[in-house]
Amino acid sequence: MLSYRHSYHAGNHADVLKHIVLIEILQHFTKKDSQFDYIDTHAGAGLYNLKSEHAAKLQEYTQGIAKIKPEEWPELATYFDIIAMNNPAGKLNIYPGSPFIAEYFLRKKDRSWLYELHPKDAELLSNNTAKNKRTRVMLEDGFKGLLSLLPPVSRRGLVLIDPSYEIKTDYALVFNTINDAYNKFSTGTYVLWYPVTDRKNIDTLERRFKRSGIKNIQQYELAIAPDQFGTGMSASGMIVINPPWTLKKKMSQILPKLVSTLGGEGAFYKCEELVGE
Ligand SMILES: C[S@@+](CC[C@H](N)C(=O)[O-])C[C@H]1O[C@@H](n2cnc3c(N)ncnc32)[C@H](O)[C@@H]1O
């Protein structure tokens, strides 16, 4: 039984990094006229009330999105537009998750496939996205679902893989799933999120990707504190396969600024090519 609920964590530093990277990629995807499929293997509930009991308990968003002031971040104007659209009263009450970030960009011809395995969050996601015509929600395992959809009919695809890593085998499963997905659809863009709670897991993941034969892989990481063990998530990162050519330059400008806004002593970032083209 899954116990993770993203409503406790929405808008934290990890969401900020993840959603900035996602927006940069979606912006690039919609520059081309041809249709694409957005596949979100771990979609969550879609929208999060930051005043809810869950969000109020840990208040993680106060150390994430609430610290980023729109007037100081013109480079994140689209991110703030998406947040504003979901907060018509002007105050930050609702935080949009990845399905709603993608929804902002989708055109009539594009499709969004959202997998969510927690029954409560799948129900919330279905209700939240009921009006989104291009979206399909599935109460299924996103790892298996992804492989059943590839290659997408459009032959253009952006895949977000954002597990909670509640089950420790998820570190191996994310790599194996991406490896299988890449064999079915090597031109897709794959975006994998990971938490740093024990650096050894990430070192292993990096080694696997480097040896995989998969080309064109970049890594972005935001650490708000030095690596530690047993005290929660000090950093999070994104591994991006087949990124847009603009992404690395943009992230190399954003990440140092994010570290100084969100990080404490010993904070650092990574903005690297893991495997060349
Ligand atoms: C980190 S949250 C997703 C957040 C969301 N992607 C966002 O950025 O707004 C991870 C979600 O994956 C769900 N989940 C866990 N294992 C899953 C699986 N095998 N397939 C689909 N969903 C899963 C959890 O219930 C949780 O809602």
The ligand as a MOL file (V3000), in Angstrom:
LIG
                    3D

  0  0  0     0  0            999 V3000
M  V30 BEGIN CTAB
M  V30 COUNTS 27 29 0 0 0
M  V30 BEGIN ATOM
M  V30 1 C 6.3890 12.8950 -6.3670 0
M  V30 2 S 4.6980 12.5110 -6.5810 0 CHG=1
M  V30 3 C 4.2780 13.1590 -8.1560 0
M  V30 4 C 4.2930 14.6480 -8.2850 0
M  V30 5 C 3.9500 15.1860 -9.6490 0
M  V30 6 N 4.6920 14.5150 -10.7160 0
M  V30 7 C 4.2150 16.6800 -9.7420 0
M  V30 8 O 5.3160 17.0750 -10.1390 0
M  V30 9 O 3.2960 17.4490 -9.4510 0 CHG=-1
M  V30 10 C 4.7410 10.7750 -6.9280 0
M  V30 11 C 3.3700 10.1500 -7.1460 0
M  V30 12 O 3.5430 8.8620 -7.7020 0
M  V30 13 C 2.5140 8.0060 -7.2140 0
M  V30 14 N 2.9870 6.6170 -7.4600 0
M  V30 15 C 3.8260 5.8530 -6.7200 0
M  V30 16 N 4.1280 4.7050 -7.3680 0
M  V30 17 C 3.4810 4.7580 -8.5630 0
M  V30 18 C 3.4290 3.8910 -9.7030 0
M  V30 19 N 4.1130 2.7440 -9.7250 0
M  V30 20 N 2.6890 4.2810 -10.7600 0
M  V30 21 C 2.0000 5.4510 -10.7490 0
M  V30 22 N 2.0120 6.3080 -9.7040 0
M  V30 23 C 2.7540 5.9710 -8.6260 0
M  V30 24 C 2.3570 8.4250 -5.7820 0
M  V30 25 O 1.0880 8.0400 -5.2940 0
M  V30 26 C 2.5430 9.9590 -5.8870 0
M  V30 27 O 1.3130 10.6030 -6.0250 0
M  V30 END ATOM
M  V30 BEGIN BOND
M  V30 1 1 1 2
M  V30 2 1 2 3
M  V30 3 1 2 10
M  V30 4 1 3 4
M  V30 5 1 4 5
M  V30 6 1 5 6
M  V30 7 1 5 7
M  V30 8 2 7 8
M  V30 9 1 7 9
M  V30 10 1 10 11
M  V30 11 1 11 12
M  V30 12 1 11 26
M  V30 13 1 12 13
M  V30 14 1 13 14
M  V30 15 1 13 24
M  V30 16 1 14 15
M  V30 17 1 14 23
M  V30 18 2 15 16
M  V30 19 1 16 17
M  V30 20 1 17 18
M  V30 21 2 17 23
M  V30 22 1 18 19
M  V30 23 2 18 20
M  V30 24 1 20 21
M  V30 25 2 21 22
M  V30 26 1 22 23
M  V30 27 1 24 25
M  V30 28 1 24 26
M  V30 29 1 26 27
M  V30 END BOND
M  V30 END CTAB
M  END
